[in-house]
């Protein structure tokens, strides 16, 4: 493809674009340099310039290149979501209000213990709720609180941010009630679920209001 570890601007752009499509999950510039570009002498600045150019190329297309917490990925234009819904044949999994409220507490008050969550929500939470969030790779243990029993401290992950199309925690919208969290899920529907190292997941979910835990 190139001699002396060099690659043309056109070839570099084609390779980066193809990599983003093929892998189907967010890619960082560091990961691209260590994998598909490992055999070429390409600076981080040059890769960033190409990524920026691709973002401009796709700005008015049905698919856009965006940056989320886990890297760069292609995702569909938000206004097309209602028209694309019929393409998802499998019914999206539904989560109880308790799961969503627990996720909200962790996201907006992290790091928090299970006891903190129970105090804020005013009810006990089952281990199943935490396991559900952990299985989705949305939350993880980041340490232990320095109190008797040393309870685990939970925080959100980059997978959580990427799912909701966020680049950092500061991008979280104001949350006043559970309906605000539902709005976050609607926003997340602008892209297929990002794949992770553990599994390929289903399309974005909705809240099942009738289930309580």
C-alpha positions in Angstrom: 0.0 0.0 0.0 2.9 2.4 0.7 6.7 2.3 0.7 9.1 3.2 3.5 6.4 3.3 6.1 4.7 6.2 4.4 1.0 6.6 3.5 -0.7 9.2 1.3 -3.3 11.5 2.7 -6.0 9.8 0.5 -5.0 6.3 1.7 -4.8 7.4 5.3 -8.3 8.9 5.1 -9.7 5.7 3.4 -8.1 3.5 6.0 -9.4 5.4 9.0 -12.9 5.6 7.5 -12.9 1.9 6.7 -11.6 1.0 10.2 -14.5 3.0 11.9 -17.0 1.1 9.7 -15.5 -2.3 10.1 -15.0 -2.5 13.8 -18.4 -1.0 14.7 -17.4 0.6 18.0 -15.7 3.8 19.1 -12.0 4.0 18.2 -9.4 6.2 19.8 -6.5 7.8 17.8 -4.2 5.8 20.1 -5.9 2.5 19.2 -5.7 3.3 15.4 -2.0 4.1 15.7 -1.3 0.8 17.4 -3.4 -1.4 15.1 -4.2 -0.5 11.5 -1.6 2.3 11.3 1.2 0.5 13.2 3.2 -0.1 10.1 3.2 3.5 9.0 4.9 6.6 10.3 1.9 8.7 11.1 1.7 11.4 13.8 -1.2 11.8 16.1 -1.7 15.3 14.8 -2.0 14.0 11.2 -4.6 11.4 12.3 -6.5 14.0 14.2 -6.6 16.2 11.1 -8.0 13.4 9.0 -10.6 12.6 11.6 -11.6 16.3 11.7 -11.9 16.2 7.9 -14.1 13.1 8.0 -16.3 14.8 10.5 -16.8 17.7 8.1 -17.4 15.3 5.2 -20.2 13.6 7.0 -21.8 16.7 8.6 -24.7 16.8 6.2 -25.0 13.0 5.7 -27.5 10.5 7.2 -24.5 9.1 9.1 -22.2 11.4 11.2 -18.8 10.9 12.8 -18.9 11.9 16.4 -16.6 11.8 19.4 -17.8 10.0 22.6 -16.0 9.0 25.7 -14.6 5.8 24.2 -13.4 7.4 21.0 -14.8 8.2 17.6 -17.8 6.4 16.0 -20.3 6.7 13.2 -23.9 7.2 14.2 -27.1 8.0 12.5 -28.6 11.5 12.3 -30.9 12.0 15.2 -33.9 13.2 13.1 -33.9 9.9 11.2 -34.4 7.8 14.4 -38.2 7.3 14.0 -37.8 6.2 10.4 -35.1 3.7 11.3 -36.9 2.0 14.1 -38.5 -0.7 11.9 -34.9 -2.0 11.1 -34.6 -3.3 14.6 -36.5 -6.6 14.6 -35.7 -7.6 18.1 -37.6 -6.0 20.9 -35.3 -3.8 23.0 -34.9 -4.9 26.6 -36.8 -2.9 29.2 -35.6 -1.8 32.5 -37.6 -1.1 35.6 -37.9 2.4 37.1 -35.8 1.2 40.0 -32.9 0.3 37.7 -33.1 3.7 36.0 -33.3 5.6 39.2 -30.3 3.7 40.6 -28.4 4.4 37.4 -29.3 8.1 37.7 -28.1 8.3 41.3 -24.7 6.7 40.4 -24.3 8.9 37.3 -25.1 12.2 39.1 -23.7 11.5 42.6 -20.7 9.2 41.9 -18.8 7.7 43.5 -21.6 6.2 45.7 -22.1 3.2 47.9 -25.2 1.0 47.8 -26.1 2.6 51.1 -25.9 6.0 49.6 -28.2 5.0 46.8 -30.7 3.5 49.2 -30.6 6.7 51.3 -31.2 8.9 48.2 -34.0 6.7 46.8 -35.5 6.0 50.2 -35.9 2.3 49.5 -33.7 -0.8 49.6 -32.2 -2.0 46.3 -31.6 -5.6 45.4 -28.2 -7.0 44.2 -29.9 -7.8 40.9 -30.2 -4.1 40.1 -26.5 -3.5 40.5 -25.7 -6.7 38.6 -27.9 -5.5 35.7 -26.0 -2.3 35.4 -22.7 -4.0 35.8 -23.6 -6.6 33.2 -24.3 -3.8 30.8 -20.9 -2.3 31.6 -22.5 0.9 32.6 -21.2 0.9 36.2 -18.2 -0.5 38.0 -16.5 -0.6 41.4 -13.9 2.2 41.6 -12.9 1.7 45.2 -14.2 1.2 48.8 -15.4 3.8 51.2 -13.2 4.2 54.3 -15.9 3.3 56.8 -16.6 0.1 58.8 -17.3 -2.7 56.3 -15.6 -0.8 53.5 -18.6 -0.8 51.1 -17.9 -0.7 47.4 -18.0 2.7 45.6 -19.8 2.7 42.3 -19.2 5.0 39.3 -20.2 5.0 35.6 -17.9 3.8 32.8 -16.9 5.1 29.4 -19.4 2.5 27.9 -22.2 4.3 29.8 -21.0 7.7 28.3 -20.7 6.3 24.8 -24.1 4.7 25.0 -25.7 8.1 25.7 -23.5 9.9 23.1 -21.5 11.7 25.8 -17.9 12.6 25.8 -17.6 13.4 29.5 -19.6 13.5 32.7 -19.9 17.2 32.4 -22.0 16.7 29.3 -24.8 15.0 31.4 -28.0 17.1 31.1 -29.8 18.4 34.2 -31.8 15.7 35.8 -34.9 16.7 37.7 -37.0 13.5 37.5 -37.2 10.1 35.9 -38.6 11.6 32.7 -35.3 13.4 32.2 -33.6 10.0 32.2 -36.0 8.7 29.7 -35.1 11.7 27.5 -31.4 10.6 27.7 -32.5 7.2 26.4 -34.2 8.9 23.5 -31.1 10.8 22.7 -29.1 7.6 22.8 -31.2 6.2 20.0 -29.3 8.3 17.5 -26.8 5.4 17.1 -26.7 1.7 17.3 -25.4 0.4 20.6 -21.6 0.6 20.8 -20.1 -2.8 20.9 -17.8 -3.7 23.8 -15.1 -6.3 24.3 -17.5 -8.6 26.2 -20.6 -8.7 23.9 -22.5 -7.1 21.1 -25.6 -5.5 22.6 -29.2 -4.8 21.5 -30.6 -1.4 20.4 -31.2 1.3 23.0 -33.7 0.6 25.7 -36.8 2.2 27.1 -38.1 2.4 30.7 -40.7 0.0 31.8 -42.7 2.2 34.3 -44.8 -0.5 35.7 -42.0 -2.6 37.3 -40.7 -1.7 40.7 -37.9 -3.3 42.7 
